[in-house]
Amino acid sequence: MPVSRRYRGPLLLFSLAMVLFHYHSTVHFFWSLVGIKATFPLDPTDGWWALLKGFLPFGAMSLVFFAGTLTKKIARS
């Protein structure tokens, strides 16, 4: 089913949020489940990205909230 042009922005925000959620949790789980002994290559251990990675779930949840707010605003108009 094609998505209306009006809903593409919120859909992109929601998709980005899901990518961030899956990067933060699901990918690490599958990496361990497969049994790969090497550390996950996209997992930072030092620097600013390591600090910011802790805020990924909050940032992703904020994107979901804003996507929902935009969808509600679009649906009312």
Steps between C-alpha positions, in 0.01 A plus 500: 500500500659830397558761767351843453757775450368672811606206719850448358669732752358328809566161342865591442533618861346177626727293275809683624391440859460127436845482339647666810312263733616195306857627487495549877359162599398246236820501296712438810272215603527327162877560496526307830241242397700403192800451727746739342790545742619834360357818645219663308673730247248785529515507880708793625702459818642849543438856393182699461315236298533253789338757729230592251415135434345490845250762390393316183184346651383840627578663166320227308199524729494877445496442124205262539318761710557774241396269217176424683440868568553586133271217391226622733539857372488383137193283563309789655565732205 
